[in-house]
Amino acid sequence: MTVTVSTSQAPESLPTPARQDRLPVRALVGLFLAGFVSILTGCLPAGLLPKMSETLGTSVSLTGQTVTLYALATALGAIPLARATATWRRKHVLQLALAVVAVTNALTALSGDYTLTMVLRFVTDLLSSVGMAARTGRVLFTFGVTSVLGVLGVGAHIDRHLRGLTVGSTVLFGAGVLVLGAPSGAPVLVYAAVAGWGFAFGGSPSLFVGAAIDATRDAADVAQSITITVFSASIAAGSLLGGLLLAGPGTASLTWAALALLVAAAATVIGGRRHAFPPNG
């Protein structure tokens, strides 16, 4: 018996052009929320250091090392975990990571012991990569909102203006830090500086990952893992240095140390015209 297949109709399994052009909204929302939870878990202690130090019975600078541990765990785990789960479905990897983060976050919230909290933070972050409290909350809210706006702005223009966006965000970041370091203390200037800082910082991971992909092409997967490792290691080093400066020279030294690093970063970006940040990007 022979079976004939009509060629006048397209196979049902082939997607229509309209379906191909549709964005996977549900998947993108899921990835957005997963990224949000990951970053929030890592950075939330920065806004709660005084309260956390009271609960754990440690100094503010020592409690701040929870952020250092977050970045260190991400730096150590990014490449090995990427290789270990290379054959897994990405959905399953994400689900497992979120489940572990949920459990360890709950245990961290119940913990009153510094050592246990640090261990839980390390496990959590390994799988992700006061009197001024009211005002601090508004400042952090400003930072959060402008960071989201920065992500949206970079996402809309990164393909055509990678170099310009990277140079601009670095300069904007530096300007914000410079204003924060000035002895003014005017609330309007503080909010403006934090807004610029948030806008510049929000899109920076996308910019540097995009630059790494452009520079490496076929080795893009490896480049992304290395970029995340370096990014996280830098956060760890910055958190450690910040704790030392906070316990030593004081708060004012933080802004000037950050400004010096931003000047070096701006010089590197501006000079990287050949591969990572070409003039036509």
C-alpha positions in Angstrom: 0.0 0.0 0.0 1.3 3.4 -0.9 0.6 6.6 0.8 0.5 9.8 -1.2 1.0 13.2 0.4 -0.5 16.2 -1.2 1.9 19.0 -1.9 -0.8 21.6 -2.2 -1.0 22.2 1.6 1.8 23.2 3.9 2.5 20.8 6.8 0.7 21.8 10.0 3.9 21.7 12.0 5.4 24.6 10.1 4.7 27.9 12.0 3.1 30.7 10.1 5.1 33.9 9.6 2.8 35.8 12.0 3.5 33.2 14.7 7.2 33.4 14.2 7.2 37.2 14.6 5.3 37.1 17.9 7.4 37.6 21.1 7.3 34.9 23.7 5.7 37.2 26.2 5.1 34.7 29.0 8.7 33.4 28.8 10.1 36.9 28.8 8.0 37.9 31.8 9.2 34.7 33.6 12.8 35.6 32.8 12.3 39.2 33.9 10.8 38.1 37.3 13.6 35.5 37.8 16.2 38.2 37.2 14.4 40.6 39.5 14.3 38.0 42.3 18.0 37.2 41.8 19.2 40.8 41.9 16.8 41.8 44.7 18.1 38.8 46.8 21.7 39.9 46.2 21.3 43.6 46.8 18.5 43.9 49.3 20.9 43.8 52.4 22.4 47.1 51.2 19.3 48.9 52.2 18.8 47.0 55.5 22.3 47.0 56.9 21.5 48.9 60.2 18.6 46.6 61.0 20.4 43.5 60.0 23.5 44.4 62.1 21.2 44.8 65.1 19.6 41.4 64.6 22.8 39.6 63.9 24.8 41.4 66.6 27.5 42.6 64.2 28.8 45.9 62.9 27.4 47.5 59.8 30.6 47.0 57.8 30.7 43.3 58.7 27.1 42.8 57.9 27.8 44.5 54.5 29.9 41.5 53.6 26.7 39.6 52.9 26.8 41.6 49.6 30.4 40.6 49.1 29.5 37.0 49.6 26.7 37.3 47.1 29.0 38.5 44.4 31.8 36.1 45.3 29.4 33.1 45.1 28.1 34.3 41.7 31.7 34.8 40.4 32.7 31.3 41.6 29.6 29.6 40.4 28.8 31.2 37.0 31.2 29.3 34.7 31.2 25.8 36.5 27.4 25.8 36.9 26.9 26.9 33.2 29.1 24.0 32.1 27.5 21.5 34.5 24.0 22.3 33.3 24.8 22.8 29.6 22.8 19.8 28.6 19.8 20.6 30.8 16.7 22.3 29.6 16.9 26.0 30.6 13.4 25.9 32.1 14.4 23.2 34.5 17.6 25.0 35.5 15.6 28.1 36.2 12.9 26.3 38.2 15.5 24.5 40.4 17.4 27.7 41.0 14.3 29.6 42.0 13.1 26.8 44.3 16.5 26.8 46.2 16.5 30.6 46.4 12.9 30.5 47.9 13.9 28.0 50.6 17.2 29.7 51.5 15.6 33.2 51.6 13.0 31.9 54.0 15.7 30.4 56.2 17.7 33.6 56.1 14.7 35.6 57.2 14.4 33.3 60.3 18.1 33.3 61.1 19.6 35.3 63.9 23.1 33.9 63.6 25.7 35.7 61.5 27.6 32.5 60.5 24.4 30.7 59.5 23.2 33.8 57.6 26.4 33.9 55.6 26.2 30.2 54.7 22.6 30.6 53.5 23.6 33.7 51.5 26.4 31.8 49.8 24.1 29.0 48.8 21.4 31.4 47.7 23.7 33.5 45.6 25.5 30.6 44.2 22.3 29.8 42.3 21.0 33.2 41.3 25.0 34.6 39.7 17.1 54.5 61.9 16.5 57.9 61.9 17.0 58.4 58.1 15.1 55.3 57.2 12.1 57.0 55.6 14.3 59.3 53.4 16.6 56.3 52.6 13.6 54.4 51.5 12.6 57.1 49.0 16.2 57.4 47.7 16.3 53.6 47.2 12.9 53.8 45.5 14.2 56.5 43.1 17.2 54.3 42.4 15.0 51.3 41.6 12.6 53.1 39.3 15.4 54.8 37.3 17.3 51.4 37.1 14.2 49.9 35.4 14.0 52.9 33.0 17.7 52.4 32.2 17.1 48.7 31.3 14.2 49.7 29.1 16.2 52.5 27.4 19.2 50.3 26.8 17.0 47.5 25.5 15.4 49.8 22.9 18.7 51.1 21.5 21.5 48.7 22.3 21.6 47.2 18.8 22.3 50.6 17.1 24.1 52.6 19.8 26.1 50.2 21.9 29.2 52.4 22.1 27.3 55.7 22.7 25.1 54.1 25.4 28.1 52.6 27.2 30.2 55.8 27.1 27.1 57.9 28.1 26.1 55.6 31.0 29.7 55.6 32.4 29.9 59.4 32.3 26.4 59.7 33.8 27.4 57.3 36.6 30.5 59.3 37.2 28.6 62.6 37.3 26.1 61.2 39.8 29.0 59.9 42.1 30.7 63.3 41.8 27.5 65.1 43.0 27.1 62.7 45.9 30.7 63.4 46.9 30.2 67.2 46.9 29.7 68.7 50.4 26.2 70.1 49.5 23.8 67.7 51.0 20.8 69.3 49.2 18.0 66.7 48.9 17.3 67.7 45.3 20.9 67.1 44.3 20.9 63.8 46.1 17.8 62.6 44.3 19.1 63.8 41.0 22.5 62.1 41.5 20.8 58.8 42.6 18.5 58.9 39.6 21.4 59.3 37.2 23.3 56.6 39.0 20.3 54.2 38.8 19.6 55.0 35.1 23.3 54.4 34.2 23.6 51.2 36.4 20.3 49.6 35.3 21.4 48.9 31.7 25.1 48.3 32.4 24.9 44.5 32.5 23.2 44.4 29.1 25.7 46.8 27.6 28.8 44.8 28.7 27.3 41.4 27.8 26.3 42.9 24.4 29.9 44.1 23.9 31.3 40.7 24.9 29.0 39.0 22.3 30.0 41.4 19.6 33.7 41.0 20.4 33.7 37.2 20.5 31.0 36.1 18.0 31.1 32.3 17.9 32.4 32.1 21.5 29.5 34.2 22.8 28.3 31.6 25.4 31.8 31.4 27.0 32.1 35.2 26.8 28.9 35.7 28.7 30.0 33.4 31.5 33.3 35.2 31.8 31.6 38.6 31.8 29.2 37.5 34.6 32.2 36.1 36.6 34.2 39.3 36.2 31.2 41.5 37.0 30.4 39.5 40.1 34.0 39.4 41.2 34.2 43.1 40.9 31.0 43.5 43.1 32.7 41.3 45.7 35.9 43.3 45.6 34.0 46.6 45.7 31.9 45.4 48.7 35.0 44.3 50.6 36.8 47.6 49.8 33.6 49.6 50.7 33.5 47.8 54.1 37.1 48.7 54.7 36.6 52.3 53.7 33.5 52.6 55.8 35.3 51.2 58.9 38.4 53.4 58.2 38.3 56.8 56.5 34.5 57.0 56.6 31.5 57.3 54.3 32.9 60.3 52.3 35.7 58.1 51.0 33.3 55.8 49.2 32.3 58.3 46.6 35.8 59.3 45.7 37.0 55.7 45.4 34.0 55.0 43.2 34.8 58.0 41.0 38.4 56.9 40.5 37.2 53.5 39.3 34.7 55.1 37.0 37.3 57.3 35.4 39.4 54.2 34.7 36.3 52.4 33.3 35.4 55.4 31.1 39.0 55.4 29.7 38.8 51.7 29.0 35.4 52.0 27.2 36.5 55.0 25.1 39.7 53.3 24.2 38.0 50.0 23.2 37.2 51.1 19.6 38.5 48.0 17.8 36.4 45.1 19.1 34.1 45.6 22.1 33.0 49.2 21.5 33.4 50.1 17.8 32.5 53.6 16.6 29.6 52.3 14.5 28.0 50.5 17.5 
